[in-house]
Amino acid sequence: MHNVPSSIFPPPIVAGGGLDTRAAHLPLSEVQRVARTRYGITGDFKRFATEKDDSYRIRAADGRAIVLKIANPAELAVEVDLQVELLRYIERTDPTLPVPRVVPDVTGSMRSEYAAADGTTRIVRAMSYLVGTPLDMIDGETGAQRELLGEHVARLRLATADFSHPGDGRKLAWDVQHLAEIAPLLSEVHDRQQRALVEAALERFVAVAGDCRDLRRQVLHNDVNRSNTLVDCQNPQFVTGMIDFGDAVRTAIAIDLSTTLAGNLPAEPTEDAFARGRDIVRGYLRVADLTEHELALAPHLAMGRVITRTLLTTFRARIFPENAQYITRIRDHGWWQLRWFLDRSVEEISGSLIS
């Protein structure tokens, strides 16, 4: 299932994380059969845009709605199980958090294997469908609403604080504690000016935030960005869903926060790139603590996330041109964002989250 051209040799952390894996979608008729036989549900099927797996919202005639996920054949069972068990754990530790609930199949199983017609074996699971609008489709949320987002990110951190699983120590290329390991992907940035920009940002990151060993760590979502956050502007809680636990991993608390901060950097150039971020941090600190060191390091880690996004999406768009539009949908924002970081001193960036 790894279909990378022989001329491209990604670093092991990229290959190991399945980021060099081509999408392998099943026909809708086969997905419908899986839903009917495994979950006893039929109805309207809407496919979500995804990088590797099959994800569908199924709305039945009786009003029920679930999300059916059929994993890519290259996805490991231990990694799917990590996501399933983490969601079940959150349901017990903070049942009011708006995260998906795992839906058992007709046999009571939380996940199962499926022998597809193409000869592959795929892992099937389902979860509740959460209603809301992705935050990246909202124009002009208020500062108070961003504070509510910060509260939810902090609550999610506290809800997963004591969780452990055999798969939680996996290495993910999207986890910026491993950013140095994807540095060879600089060769994929062919524009000289853009490559020089990424090289300078990477050099600063390694010097300032490259060693995360002394930071507090636990299992975390590590991808609460604007596309993975569902909201309702008329709901007093604003956040109605935090979805996509595919990057859950044991990492630093500051890295988890920085991922959300990076996802909320403005798409267009501005003088104050962390105006949204300070709102998020204000809400976060109402629920959970952050050390001074974590607050100072988080903006640099956010820059690391921008570097990671730039390198991984550039690489993946080249090897999977058929899915390039989805893969690179937010990459180009990163060019001005990296310039913004580099135009400011390390000390100024470290103070970005202090109101």
C-alpha positions in Angstrom: 0.0 0.0 0.0 3.1 2.2 0.1 3.2 3.7 -3.3 5.9 6.4 -3.0 8.0 6.9 -6.2 11.3 5.2 -5.9 13.1 8.5 -6.4 11.7 9.8 -3.1 13.0 8.3 0.2 11.1 9.8 3.2 12.6 9.8 6.6 11.7 6.7 8.7 9.3 8.7 10.9 7.3 9.6 7.9 7.1 6.1 6.5 6.4 4.7 9.9 3.5 7.1 10.5 1.8 6.0 7.3 2.2 9.5 5.7 3.6 7.9 2.6 0.5 5.7 2.3 -1.9 6.3 -0.6 -5.6 6.6 0.0 -7.5 3.3 -0.8 -11.2 4.1 -0.8 -13.9 1.4 -1.0 -16.8 1.7 -3.4 -19.9 3.3 -1.8 -21.9 0.1 -2.3 -19.4 -1.8 -0.2 -19.4 0.8 2.5 -23.2 0.7 2.6 -23.0 -3.1 3.0 -20.6 -2.8 5.9 -22.9 -0.3 7.6 -25.9 -2.5 7.2 -24.3 -5.8 8.3 -22.1 -4.4 11.1 -24.3 -1.6 12.5 -27.7 -2.3 11.2 -28.0 1.1 9.7 -29.1 2.4 6.3 -29.9 5.8 5.0 -28.1 8.9 3.5 -24.3 8.5 3.2 -22.1 11.6 3.1 -18.4 11.0 2.6 -15.9 13.3 4.5 -12.8 14.5 2.8 -9.9 12.5 4.3 -6.3 11.7 3.5 -6.3 7.9 3.8 -9.4 6.2 5.2 -13.1 6.1 4.4 -15.2 8.3 6.8 -18.9 8.7 6.2 -21.8 10.4 8.0 -24.8 8.1 7.9 -28.2 9.6 8.6 -30.9 7.0 9.0 -34.6 7.6 8.2 -35.4 7.5 12.0 -33.1 10.4 12.7 -30.1 8.5 14.0 -26.7 9.6 12.7 -23.3 8.0 13.1 -19.9 8.4 11.6 -18.6 5.1 10.1 -14.8 4.9 9.7 -13.1 2.2 7.6 -9.4 2.4 8.2 -6.8 2.4 5.4 -5.3 -1.2 5.2 -1.9 0.2 6.2 -3.3 1.5 9.6 -2.1 -0.5 12.6 -4.7 -2.1 14.9 -2.9 -0.8 18.0 -3.3 2.8 16.7 -7.0 2.4 16.0 -7.4 0.8 19.4 -5.6 3.7 21.0 -8.2 6.1 19.6 -11.2 3.9 20.6 -10.0 3.4 24.1 -9.1 7.1 24.6 -12.6 8.1 23.6 -14.1 5.6 26.0 -11.9 6.9 28.8 -12.9 10.5 28.2 -16.5 9.4 28.3 -15.9 8.2 31.9 -13.6 11.0 33.1 -15.6 14.0 31.7 -18.9 12.8 30.2 -20.0 16.3 29.3 -17.0 17.0 27.0 -18.3 17.2 23.4 -16.2 14.4 21.9 -17.5 11.5 19.8 -18.9 8.4 21.6 -17.8 5.0 20.3 -20.8 3.1 18.9 -20.7 -0.7 19.3 -21.6 -2.9 16.4 -24.4 -5.4 16.4 -22.2 -7.9 18.3 -21.2 -5.4 20.9 -17.7 -4.9 19.5 -16.1 -1.5 19.6 -14.1 -2.3 16.5 -13.8 -5.2 14.1 -11.8 -6.4 11.1 -13.4 -6.4 7.6 -12.1 -8.5 4.6 -12.7 -6.1 1.7 -13.5 -7.2 -1.8 -10.1 -5.9 -3.0 -8.3 -8.5 -0.8 -7.3 -6.1 1.9 -8.2 -6.3 5.6 -9.5 -3.1 7.2 -10.5 -2.1 10.7 -14.1 -0.8 11.1 -15.4 1.4 13.9 -18.3 3.9 14.4 -18.9 6.8 16.6 -21.6 9.3 17.3 -22.1 12.2 14.9 -21.6 15.6 16.5 -23.6 18.6 15.2 -21.8 21.8 14.5 -19.9 24.0 12.0 -16.2 23.6 11.7 -14.5 26.6 13.2 -12.5 27.2 10.0 -15.8 28.0 8.3 -16.8 30.7 10.9 -16.0 34.3 10.1 -15.2 36.5 13.1 -15.8 34.5 16.3 -15.5 36.7 19.4 -12.7 36.8 21.9 -15.1 35.4 24.5 -15.8 32.4 22.2 -12.1 31.8 21.7 -11.8 31.7 25.5 -14.4 29.0 25.6 -12.3 27.1 23.0 -9.4 27.4 25.4 -11.5 26.0 28.3 -12.4 23.0 26.2 -8.8 22.3 25.2 -7.8 22.4 28.9 -10.7 20.2 29.9 -9.7 17.7 27.3 -6.1 17.7 28.7 -7.4 17.1 32.2 -9.7 14.3 31.0 -6.8 12.4 29.4 -4.2 13.1 32.1 -4.1 9.5 33.5 -4.8 7.6 30.4 -2.2 5.1 29.1 -2.2 2.6 26.3 0.4 0.3 24.6 0.1 2.5 21.5 0.5 5.9 23.1 4.3 6.0 22.7 4.2 5.9 18.9 6.3 8.4 16.9 4.3 10.8 14.8 5.8 13.1 12.3 3.2 15.7 13.2 4.4 15.7 16.8 6.9 18.6 16.8 9.1 17.0 19.5 10.4 15.0 16.5 10.7 17.9 14.0 14.4 17.4 13.5 13.7 14.0 12.1 11.7 15.3 9.2 14.4 18.0 8.3 15.5 15.9 5.2 12.1 16.9 3.6 13.6 20.4 3.1 14.8 18.9 -0.3 11.1 18.9 -1.3 10.9 22.8 -1.0 12.2 23.7 -4.5 11.7 27.5 -4.4 15.0 28.9 -3.1 13.5 31.8 -1.1 10.9 29.5 0.6 13.5 26.9 1.3 15.8 29.5 2.9 12.8 30.7 5.0 12.1 27.1 6.3 15.8 26.5 7.0 16.1 29.6 9.1 12.9 28.8 11.0 14.1 25.2 11.6 17.5 26.5 12.9 15.8 28.8 15.3 13.4 26.1 16.5 16.1 23.6 17.2 18.0 26.2 19.2 15.1 27.4 21.2 12.6 24.6 21.5 14.1 21.5 20.0 14.7 19.7 23.3 11.3 18.9 24.9 12.5 16.2 27.3 12.0 18.4 30.5 8.4 19.3 29.7 5.4 17.8 31.4 3.9 15.0 29.3 0.8 12.9 29.0 -1.5 11.4 26.3 -3.1 14.3 24.4 -5.3 15.0 21.4 -2.5 17.0 19.7 -4.6 18.3 16.8 -7.4 20.5 18.2 -7.3 22.9 15.2 -10.0 24.9 13.5 -11.1 22.1 11.2 -11.3 19.7 14.1 -13.4 22.0 16.3 -17.2 22.1 15.8 -19.0 25.2 17.0 -22.4 26.8 17.3 -22.4 30.5 17.7 -25.9 30.4 19.3 -24.8 27.8 21.9 -23.6 29.3 25.2 -20.8 26.8 25.3 -19.8 27.7 21.7 -17.8 24.4 21.2 -20.1 21.5 20.2 -17.4 19.0 19.2 -13.7 18.2 19.3 -13.2 15.5 16.7 -10.5 13.5 14.9 -8.3 11.8 17.5 -6.0 10.3 14.8 -3.0 12.1 16.1 -3.5 11.3 19.8 -0.1 10.5 21.4 1.9 10.9 24.6 3.6 14.3 24.2 4.2 17.6 26.0 1.4 19.6 27.3 2.9 22.7 25.8 3.0 21.0 22.4 -0.7 20.1 22.5 -1.5 23.8 23.3 0.9 25.0 20.6 -0.9 22.9 18.0 -4.2 24.7 18.8 -2.3 28.0 18.7 -0.8 27.3 15.3 -4.2 26.3 14.0 -5.5 29.7 15.1 -2.8 31.8 13.5 -4.4 34.2 11.0 -4.5 33.2 7.4 -3.5 36.7 6.3 -0.6 38.9 7.4 -1.1 40.9 10.6 1.0 42.6 13.1 -0.3 40.6 16.1 -0.3 36.9 15.0 -1.2 35.7 18.6 -4.2 37.9 19.2 -6.5 34.9 18.9 -4.0 32.8 20.8 -4.0 35.0 23.9 -7.8 34.6 24.1 -7.4 30.8 23.9 -4.8 30.9 26.7 -7.0 33.0 28.9 -9.7 30.5 28.7 -7.3 27.6 29.1 -5.8 29.0 32.3 -9.3 29.2 33.9 -9.4 25.4 33.8 -5.8 24.1 33.9 -2.4 25.5 34.8 0.6 26.3 32.6 4.1 27.0 33.9 6.0 30.1 32.9 8.3 27.9 30.8 5.4 26.3 29.0 3.9 29.7 28.2 7.2 31.1 26.9 7.9 28.0 24.8 4.4 27.4 23.3 4.8 30.2 20.7 8.1 28.7 19.4 6.4 25.3 19.4 3.6 26.8 17.3 6.3 27.9 14.8 7.5 24.3 14.8 4.0 23.2 13.9 4.0 25.6 10.9 7.4 24.2 9.8 6.1 20.6 10.2 2.9 21.4 8.2 5.0 23.0 5.4 7.4 20.1 5.1 4.8 17.3 5.3 2.2 18.8 3.1 4.8 19.7 0.4 6.1 16.2 0.4 2.7 14.5 0.5 1.3 16.7 -2.3 4.2 15.7 -4.6 3.8 12.0 -4.1 0.0 12.1 -4.1 -0.9 14.8 -6.7 -4.5 13.4 -7.0 -5.1 14.6 -3.4 -2.9 17.7 -3.4 -5.8 20.2 -3.1 -6.9 18.6 0.2 -3.4 18.1 1.5 -2.2 21.6 0.9 -5.4 23.5 1.7 -3.8 25.6 4.5 0.0 25.2 3.7 0.4 28.6 1.9 -0.6 30.5 5.0 2.7 29.3 6.5 4.9 31.4 4.4 3.9 34.7 5.9 3.6 33.1 9.3 7.2 31.9 9.2 8.3 35.4 8.1 6.4 36.9 11.0 8.2 34.7 13.5 11.6 35.3 12.1 11.1 39.1 11.9 10.9 39.1 15.7 13.4 38.3 18.3 13.3 35.1 20.4 12.4 37.2 23.4 9.5 38.9 21.7 8.1 35.6 20.5 8.5 34.1 24.1 6.3 36.9 25.4 3.6 36.6 22.8 1.1 34.9 25.1 1.5 37.3 28.1 -1.5 39.7 28.1 
